[in-house]
Amino acid sequence: MAVTYIVVGVTEWWPLYLILALIAEMAVVWAVYRVRRDREYLSGYATAIYHHEPWTERVVQYVPYTDSRGKTHTRRVVTYVHHPDEWFCELNTEECIDIAAESYYDICNMWTTEEEQIYPPHTNCVAGGGGQRLLFDDDYEHLVTATYEGLYINYVRDSNSIFRHEEISDKEAATIGLIEYPPFEGEGIDVDAVLASPMLKGVEVTSSMQRAIQCINGYYGAEAEIHIFVLLFDATQGIAAAMKQRQYWHGGNKNELVVCLGIEPASDAAAMHEVAWCKAFSWCDAPQLDNATESWFIEHRRLDIEGYAKWLRDNINLWHRKSFKDFKYMGKRLSPRRTLMLSIFTLVVSALAVVMALAMTVW
């Protein structure tokens, strides 16, 4: 209000200035809250899959129009909107994930339960609207897993505490062969959980490896609050690569167990790849699963991700996720880059408010 008074020189519109100031303040608060949240990977498994058949919706609208004499009237307009087929799955976390038609029928062929007819409620439906549902058969080998994005407040990321990790640029990470987080937009409905360094040659990450860890993440993700990534490095990079990876990922997200393995490529196609070193990290106060994982790979030198996943099923109780509320005492801070972004945003909003006040004063 003070800024607009100085620029415009009048106060007749002070209620409008106050409203604009409140809107700007709310926008800034929202931006601060939004920009400070970090992304995490949340996983679940499908408890049911659905097919909603095409249906037609009858939409009634009352549209104003002006006649030749300049009088305003309302005309009743009826339109019909066609809604196409939908295929989706419902997870044990109550999330709904879209799937392809081919995936729906592949799951139907895998699960042993019987498909049932359903009649989804559709507002103003005049044609179509039926569907089918298939429930999970509770067979672990038939799990259909999915990973989706979650957001949480990371009090450590921008703090000045000893828990904060050093910044490693993307350029430096590429130079030393560090691994990026996988994108959510990939093939299928799950994201990769086994990732390889670009410096690792001659080692294939198979679909069997991916599925073994994805099933752990999906089945135990919600209950144990865990998400596991297995990262494969060339053994010659040394365990220092794992420490750099920890810095690059800022210690990982709150629910993550990150297992870094140094792999020695096999001497021939028939031989198995071997694990030269293992370093696991998480935010756990008592890293029991971290330490047990390192011991397991020391005892099992052959690269056996599927065997590790089976061992995890019997030892998942060793995991106790760190509560990030314990870091709340650090307060809410912004990094210099985010502070600059927020300042620019605030200036733009204020400038728009001034321009709008000027325009209304002239009018």
Kinemage of the C-alpha trace (Angstrom):
@kinemage 1
@onewidth
@group {chain A} dominant
@subgroup {mainchain}
@vectorlist {calphas} color= white
{ca met a 1} P 0.000 0.000 0.000
{ca ala a 2} L 2.829 2.377 0.856
{ca val a 3} L 4.549 1.620 -2.467
{ca thr a 4} L 1.395 2.220 -4.496
{ca tyr a 5} L 0.715 5.478 -2.585
{ca ile a 6} L 4.194 6.765 -3.425
{ca val a 7} L 3.888 5.788 -7.087
{ca val a 8} L 0.244 6.676 -7.719
{ca gly a 9} L -0.148 9.441 -5.195
{ca val a 10} L -3.745 8.690 -4.184
{ca thr a 11} L -5.381 6.567 -1.523
{ca glu a 12} L -8.972 6.321 -2.767
{ca trp a 13} L -8.345 2.723 -3.741
{ca trp a 14} L -6.792 1.680 -0.427
{ca pro a 15} L -9.099 -1.353 0.051
{ca leu a 16} L -7.900 -2.672 -3.294
{ca tyr a 17} L -4.277 -2.027 -2.357
{ca leu a 18} L -4.784 -3.959 0.869
{ca ile a 19} L -6.295 -6.899 -0.995
{ca leu a 20} L -3.436 -6.897 -3.482
{ca ala a 21} L -0.915 -6.782 -0.649
{ca leu a 22} L -2.595 -9.760 1.057
{ca ile a 23} L -2.670 -11.755 -2.172
{ca ala a 24} L 1.011 -11.016 -2.759
{ca glu a 25} L 1.857 -12.072 0.782
{ca met a 26} L -0.081 -15.342 0.443
{ca ala a 27} L 1.663 -16.041 -2.853
{ca val a 28} L 5.075 -15.475 -1.288
{ca val a 29} L 4.278 -17.727 1.687
{ca trp a 30} L 3.073 -20.451 -0.675
{ca ala a 31} L 6.227 -20.113 -2.762
{ca val a 32} L 8.449 -20.360 0.324
{ca tyr a 33} L 6.664 -23.511 1.467
{ca arg a 34} L 6.678 -25.087 -1.975
{ca val a 35} L 10.276 -24.366 -2.906
{ca arg a 36} L 11.610 -25.794 0.363
{ca arg a 37} L 10.171 -29.255 -0.106
{ca asp a 38} L 12.351 -32.081 -1.382
{ca arg a 39} L 11.207 -34.915 -3.589
{ca glu a 40} L 11.173 -38.508 -2.392
{ca tyr a 41} L 10.321 -41.807 -4.042
{ca leu a 42} L 7.266 -43.591 -2.626
{ca ser a 43} L 6.334 -47.099 -3.709
{ca gly a 44} L 3.385 -49.434 -3.370
{ca tyr a 45} L 1.817 -52.470 -5.009
{ca ala a 46} L -1.461 -52.876 -6.855
{ca thr a 47} L -4.309 -54.287 -4.776
{ca ala a 48} L -6.753 -54.048 -7.692
{ca ile a 49} L -6.819 -53.082 -11.365
{ca tyr a 50} L -9.761 -51.415 -13.105
{ca his a 51} L -11.159 -50.885 -16.574
{ca his a 52} L -13.791 -48.190 -17.004
{ca glu a 53} L -15.622 -48.523 -20.301
{ca pro a 54} L -16.437 -45.508 -22.507
{ca trp a 55} L -19.412 -43.422 -21.440
{ca thr a 56} L -21.339 -40.357 -22.546
{ca glu a 57} L -22.101 -37.408 -20.288
{ca arg a 58} L -25.063 -35.075 -20.851
{ca val a 59} L -24.020 -31.502 -20.054
{ca val a 60} L -26.622 -28.724 -19.693
{ca gln a 61} L -25.442 -25.108 -19.835
{ca tyr a 62} L -27.272 -21.797 -19.777
{ca val a 63} L -25.504 -19.444 -22.150
{ca pro a 64} L -26.245 -15.680 -22.179
{ca tyr a 65} L -26.790 -13.929 -25.528
{ca thr a 66} L -27.926 -10.516 -26.749
{ca asp a 67} L -30.786 -10.111 -29.232
{ca ser a 68} L -31.100 -7.548 -32.026
{ca arg a 69} L -32.663 -5.033 -29.641
{ca gly a 70} L -29.736 -5.205 -27.240
{ca lys a 71} L -31.542 -7.190 -24.570
{ca thr a 72} L -29.745 -9.999 -22.763
{ca his a 73} L -31.339 -13.460 -22.581
{ca thr a 74} L -30.284 -16.954 -21.515
{ca arg a 75} L -30.313 -19.918 -23.854
{ca arg a 76} L -30.361 -23.544 -22.663
{ca val a 77} L -27.685 -25.560 -24.477
{ca val a 78} L -27.355 -29.335 -24.211
{ca thr a 79} L -24.124 -31.052 -25.257
{ca tyr a 80} L -22.891 -34.609 -25.018
{ca val a 81} L -19.314 -35.310 -23.917
{ca his a 82} L -17.676 -38.643 -24.754
{ca his a 83} L -15.297 -40.138 -22.162
{ca pro a 84} L -12.911 -42.845 -23.481
{ca asp a 85} L -11.759 -46.077 -21.831
{ca glu a 86} L -9.706 -45.816 -18.664
{ca trp a 87} L -7.323 -48.387 -17.225
{ca phe a 88} L -5.736 -47.866 -13.834
{ca cys a 89} L -4.575 -49.657 -10.708
{ca glu a 90} L -5.201 -48.899 -7.055
{ca leu a 91} L -2.198 -49.258 -4.761
{ca asn a 92} L -2.063 -50.382 -1.145
{ca thr a 93} L -1.152 -46.746 -0.382
{ca glu a 94} L -4.549 -45.651 -1.834
{ca glu a 95} L -2.847 -43.979 -4.795
{ca cys a 96} L -4.355 -44.571 -8.254
{ca ile a 97} L -1.941 -44.966 -11.176
{ca asp a 98} L -2.899 -44.991 -14.857
{ca ile a 99} L -1.805 -48.067 -16.793
{ca ala a 100} L -1.914 -49.079 -20.450
{ca ala a 101} L -4.575 -51.417 -21.801
{ca glu a 102} L -1.889 -54.005 -22.584
{ca ser a 103} L -0.694 -53.891 -18.968
{ca tyr a 104} L -4.236 -54.464 -17.727
{ca tyr a 105} L -4.661 -57.621 -19.793
{ca asp a 106} L -1.149 -58.864 -18.928
{ca ile a 107} L -2.025 -58.567 -15.243
{ca cys a 108} L -5.336 -60.341 -15.843
{ca asn a 109} L -3.410 -63.265 -17.295
{ca met a 110} L -0.997 -63.295 -14.326
{ca trp a 111} L -3.368 -62.967 -11.364
{ca thr a 112} L -5.465 -66.012 -10.495
{ca thr a 113} L -8.533 -64.132 -9.244
{ca glu a 114} L -11.742 -63.768 -11.245
{ca glu a 115} L -12.590 -60.555 -13.057
{ca glu a 116} L -15.845 -58.966 -11.877
{ca gln a 117} L -18.236 -56.480 -13.443
{ca ile a 118} L -18.545 -53.047 -11.832
{ca tyr a 119} L -20.727 -50.015 -12.431
{ca pro a 120} L -18.717 -46.878 -11.612
{ca pro a 121} L -20.793 -43.821 -10.664
{ca his a 122} L -20.685 -41.239 -13.470
{ca thr a 123} L -22.542 -37.954 -13.111
{ca asn a 124} L -25.148 -37.337 -15.844
{ca cys a 125} L -24.244 -40.558 -17.661
{ca val a 126} L -26.672 -41.322 -20.518
{ca ala a 127} L -24.836 -44.183 -22.249
{ca gly a 128} L -22.104 -46.719 -21.408
{ca gly a 129} L -20.342 -46.498 -18.088
{ca gly a 130} L -19.728 -50.112 -17.111
{ca gly a 131} L -16.389 -51.676 -16.264
{ca gln a 132} L -14.371 -54.500 -14.791
{ca arg a 133} L -12.240 -54.995 -11.690
{ca leu a 134} L -9.678 -57.615 -10.746
{ca leu a 135} L -8.358 -58.020 -7.187
{ca phe a 136} L -4.774 -58.964 -6.306
{ca asp a 137} L -4.302 -62.680 -5.617
{ca asp a 138} L -1.862 -62.066 -2.706
{ca asp a 139} L 0.992 -63.899 -4.425
{ca tyr a 140} L 4.309 -62.086 -3.886
{ca glu a 141} L 5.587 -63.367 -7.227
{ca his a 142} L 2.636 -61.618 -8.919
{ca leu a 143} L 3.316 -58.180 -7.437
{ca val a 144} L 2.653 -55.180 -9.674
{ca thr a 145} L 4.631 -52.296 -8.206
{ca ala a 146} L 4.561 -48.568 -8.836
{ca thr a 147} L 6.613 -45.600 -7.652
{ca tyr a 148} L 5.346 -42.050 -7.431
{ca glu a 149} L 6.557 -38.691 -6.178
{ca gly a 150} L 6.233 -37.514 -2.595
{ca leu a 151} L 7.271 -34.186 -1.066
{ca tyr a 152} L 8.659 -33.485 2.387
{ca ile a 153} L 10.420 -30.686 4.262
{ca asn a 154} L 14.166 -31.253 4.454
{ca tyr a 155} L 15.483 -29.151 7.342
{ca val a 156} L 19.072 -30.283 6.687
{ca arg a 157} L 19.467 -29.377 2.998
{ca asp a 158} L 19.875 -25.623 3.423
{ca ser a 159} L 21.084 -25.531 7.030
{ca asn a 160} L 24.563 -24.654 8.262
{ca ser a 161} L 24.775 -27.747 10.457
{ca ile a 162} L 27.351 -30.520 10.376
{ca phe a 163} L 24.733 -32.749 8.728
{ca arg a 164} L 24.727 -30.667 5.566
{ca his a 165} L 26.593 -32.154 2.602
{ca glu a 166} L 28.859 -30.342 0.193
{ca glu a 167} L 27.511 -29.246 -3.180
{ca ile a 168} L 28.669 -31.260 -6.186
{ca ser a 169} L 27.740 -29.821 -9.573
{ca asp a 170} L 26.218 -31.955 -12.323
{ca lys a 171} L 29.322 -31.349 -14.417
{ca glu a 172} L 31.631 -32.633 -11.677
{ca ala a 173} L 29.304 -35.594 -11.049
{ca ala a 174} L 29.474 -36.573 -14.715
{ca thr a 175} L 33.261 -36.306 -14.690
{ca ile a 176} L 33.714 -38.696 -11.761
{ca gly a 177} L 30.927 -41.064 -12.853
{ca leu a 178} L 28.256 -40.385 -10.254
{ca ile a 179} L 24.645 -41.455 -10.770
{ca glu a 180} L 21.574 -39.282 -11.278
{ca tyr a 181} L 18.247 -39.996 -9.606
{ca pro a 182} L 15.975 -41.865 -12.041
{ca pro a 183} L 13.131 -39.913 -13.690
{ca phe a 184} L 9.521 -40.720 -12.882
{ca glu a 185} L 8.552 -40.627 -16.551
{ca gly a 186} L 9.915 -43.943 -17.775
{ca glu a 187} L 8.670 -47.186 -19.229
{ca gly a 188} L 5.926 -48.926 -17.270
{ca ile a 189} L 4.581 -47.673 -13.960
{ca asp a 190} L 7.696 -48.178 -11.841
{ca val a 191} L 11.094 -46.480 -11.891
{ca asp a 192} L 14.503 -48.123 -11.914
{ca ala a 193} L 15.864 -49.131 -8.518
{ca val a 194} L 19.178 -50.600 -9.737
{ca leu a 195} L 21.335 -47.957 -11.431
{ca ala a 196} L 24.791 -48.157 -12.987
{ca ser a 197} L 27.559 -45.567 -13.188
{ca pro a 198} L 28.379 -44.446 -16.751
{ca met a 199} L 31.949 -45.536 -16.006
{ca leu a 200} L 30.882 -49.143 -15.400
{ca lys a 201} L 31.367 -51.194 -18.558
{ca gly a 202} L 30.488 -54.792 -19.329
{ca val a 203} L 27.837 -55.172 -16.619
{ca glu a 204} L 24.182 -55.393 -17.636
{ca val a 205} L 21.413 -54.336 -15.267
{ca thr a 206} L 18.805 -56.994 -16.017
{ca ser a 207} L 15.026 -56.790 -15.651
{ca ser a 208} L 15.297 -59.525 -13.001
{ca met a 209} L 17.583 -57.296 -10.897
{ca gln a 210} L 15.207 -54.365 -11.266
{ca arg a 211} L 12.144 -56.379 -10.348
{ca ala a 212} L 13.802 -57.915 -7.282
{ca ile a 213} L 14.404 -54.485 -5.682
{ca gln a 214} L 11.188 -52.953 -7.039
{ca cys a 215} L 9.199 -55.708 -5.324
{ca ile a 216} L 10.929 -54.947 -2.017
{ca asn a 217} L 10.170 -51.239 -2.422
{ca gly a 218} L 6.576 -51.859 -3.426
{ca tyr a 219} L 5.724 -54.507 -0.832
{ca tyr a 220} L 7.465 -52.932 2.172
{ca gly a 221} L 7.580 -49.282 1.080
{ca ala a 222} L 4.502 -48.073 2.954
{ca glu a 223} L 4.736 -50.378 5.966
{ca ala a 224} L 8.470 -49.971 6.660
{ca glu a 225} L 8.802 -46.493 5.101
{ca ile a 226} L 11.732 -47.569 2.960
{ca his a 227} L 12.926 -47.134 -0.602
{ca ile a 228} L 16.087 -48.930 -1.720
{ca phe a 229} L 18.456 -47.936 -4.507
{ca val a 230} L 21.316 -50.224 -5.529
{ca leu a 231} L 24.064 -48.307 -7.328
{ca leu a 232} L 26.730 -50.137 -9.342
{ca phe a 233} L 30.193 -48.617 -9.785
{ca asp a 234} L 33.397 -49.789 -11.418
{ca ala a 235} L 35.480 -51.301 -8.635
{ca thr a 236} L 38.488 -49.211 -9.668
{ca gln a 237} L 36.588 -46.024 -8.728
{ca gly a 238} L 37.084 -47.084 -5.124
{ca ile a 239} L 34.830 -46.640 -2.132
{ca ala a 240} L 35.470 -42.888 -2.442
{ca ala a 241} L 32.916 -42.943 -5.268
{ca ala a 242} L 30.254 -44.024 -2.769
{ca met a 243} L 31.195 -41.167 -0.449
{ca lys a 244} L 30.991 -38.699 -3.329
{ca gln a 245} L 27.635 -40.181 -4.323
{ca arg a 246} L 26.407 -39.576 -0.801
{ca gln a 247} L 27.453 -35.941 -1.075
{ca tyr a 248} L 25.847 -35.615 -4.525
{ca trp a 249} L 22.520 -36.970 -3.269
{ca his a 250} L 22.811 -34.894 -0.070
{ca gly a 251} L 22.688 -38.020 2.068
{ca gly a 252} L 19.692 -39.431 0.214
{ca asn a 253} L 16.037 -38.816 0.994
{ca lys a 254} L 14.586 -39.562 4.410
{ca asn a 255} L 13.211 -42.994 3.433
{ca glu a 256} L 16.164 -44.192 1.354
{ca leu a 257} L 18.678 -46.954 1.848
{ca val a 258} L 21.333 -46.473 -0.835
{ca val a 259} L 23.592 -49.471 -1.465
{ca cys a 260} L 26.744 -48.700 -3.453
{ca leu a 261} L 28.630 -51.651 -4.935
{ca gly a 262} L 32.046 -51.730 -6.597
{ca ile a 263} L 31.810 -54.314 -9.398
{ca glu a 264} L 34.652 -56.194 -11.014
{ca pro a 265} L 33.566 -57.190 -14.547
{ca ala a 266} L 33.697 -60.907 -15.254
{ca ser a 267} L 36.721 -62.254 -17.128
{ca asp a 268} L 34.471 -64.036 -19.632
{ca ala a 269} L 30.788 -64.231 -20.551
{ca ala a 270} L 30.195 -67.391 -18.527
{ca ala a 271} L 31.678 -66.034 -15.295
{ca met a 272} L 29.823 -64.026 -12.652
{ca his a 273} L 30.598 -60.424 -11.821
{ca glu a 274} L 32.093 -59.967 -8.356
{ca val a 275} L 31.573 -57.315 -5.684
{ca ala a 276} L 34.880 -55.761 -4.625
{ca trp a 277} L 33.436 -53.360 -2.044
{ca cys a 278} L 30.116 -52.231 -0.586
{ca lys a 279} L 29.073 -49.016 1.119
{ca ala a 280} L 25.492 -48.420 2.251
{ca phe a 281} L 24.149 -45.146 3.599
{ca ser a 282} L 20.912 -43.734 4.996
{ca trp a 283} L 19.747 -41.270 7.641
{ca cys a 284} L 19.029 -43.950 10.253
{ca asp a 285} L 20.197 -43.195 13.798
{ca ala a 286} L 21.063 -46.869 14.227
{ca pro a 287} L 22.110 -48.049 10.745
{ca gln a 288} L 21.498 -51.730 11.423
{ca leu a 289} L 20.304 -52.570 7.920
{ca asp a 290} L 23.115 -50.501 6.395
{ca asn a 291} L 25.756 -52.461 8.304
{ca ala a 292} L 24.054 -55.811 7.740
{ca thr a 293} L 23.878 -55.101 4.009
{ca glu a 294} L 27.600 -54.404 3.843
{ca ser a 295} L 28.312 -57.633 5.701
{ca trp a 296} L 26.036 -59.599 3.349
{ca phe a 297} L 27.861 -58.428 0.229
{ca ile a 298} L 31.242 -59.092 1.843
{ca glu a 299} L 30.124 -62.681 2.473
{ca his a 300} L 28.500 -63.042 -0.978
{ca arg a 301} L 31.089 -61.774 -3.427
{ca arg a 302} L 29.190 -62.738 -6.543
{ca leu a 303} L 26.820 -60.053 -7.792
{ca asp a 304} L 23.444 -61.484 -6.774
{ca ile a 305} L 20.815 -58.760 -6.483
{ca glu a 306} L 18.006 -61.312 -6.466
{ca gly a 307} L 19.658 -63.153 -3.554
{ca tyr a 308} L 20.078 -59.874 -1.683
{ca ala a 309} L 16.367 -59.117 -2.193
{ca lys a 310} L 15.420 -62.502 -0.700
{ca trp a 311} L 17.665 -61.785 2.288
{ca leu a 312} L 16.014 -58.369 2.688
{ca arg a 313} L 12.585 -59.961 3.084
{ca asp a 314} L 13.812 -61.736 6.203
{ca asn a 315} L 15.688 -58.731 7.579
{ca ile a 316} L 13.535 -55.735 6.742
{ca asn a 317} L 12.811 -55.402 10.473
{ca leu a 318} L 16.360 -54.026 10.871
{ca trp a 319} L 15.197 -50.819 9.182
{ca his a 320} L 14.012 -47.940 11.368
{ca arg a 321} L 13.554 -44.760 9.368
{ca lys a 322} L 14.941 -41.519 10.736
{ca ser a 323} L 12.252 -38.975 11.593
{ca phe a 324} L 13.189 -35.695 9.933
{ca lys a 325} L 11.159 -33.869 12.577
{ca asp a 326} L 14.225 -34.442 14.752
{ca phe a 327} L 15.953 -31.787 12.608
{ca lys a 328} L 13.172 -29.250 13.082
{ca tyr a 329} L 15.282 -27.334 15.619
{ca met a 330} L 17.426 -26.142 12.694
{ca gly a 331} L 14.565 -23.947 11.559
{ca lys a 332} L 13.472 -23.165 8.032
{ca arg a 333} L 16.214 -21.737 5.890
{ca leu a 334} L 16.670 -21.045 2.202
{ca ser a 335} L 19.836 -21.482 0.192
{ca pro a 336} L 21.284 -18.343 -1.464
{ca arg a 337} L 19.961 -19.506 -4.847
{ca arg a 338} L 16.454 -20.073 -3.548
{ca thr a 339} L 16.547 -16.782 -1.637
{ca leu a 340} L 17.393 -14.986 -4.894
{ca met a 341} L 14.564 -16.758 -6.706
{ca leu a 342} L 12.112 -15.815 -3.976
{ca ser a 343} L 13.279 -12.179 -3.971
{ca ile a 344} L 12.788 -11.927 -7.732
{ca phe a 345} L 9.347 -13.483 -7.395
{ca thr a 346} L 8.384 -10.979 -4.685
{ca leu a 347} L 9.595 -8.020 -6.769
{ca val a 348} L 7.623 -9.205 -9.796
{ca val a 349} L 4.430 -9.586 -7.751
{ca ser a 350} L 4.913 -6.128 -6.211
{ca ala a 351} L 5.536 -4.581 -9.640
{ca leu a 352} L 2.341 -6.132 -10.992
{ca ala a 353} L 0.393 -4.729 -8.040
{ca val a 354} L 1.738 -1.231 -8.767
{ca val a 355} L 0.902 -1.510 -12.471
{ca met a 356} L -2.639 -2.635 -11.689
{ca ala a 357} L -3.093 0.239 -9.220
{ca leu a 358} L -1.832 2.723 -11.826
{ca ala a 359} L -4.174 1.347 -14.462
{ca met a 360} L -7.221 1.557 -12.176
{ca thr a 361} L -6.314 5.103 -11.072
{ca val a 362} L -6.116 6.287 -14.688
{ca trp a 363} L -9.423 4.560 -15.422
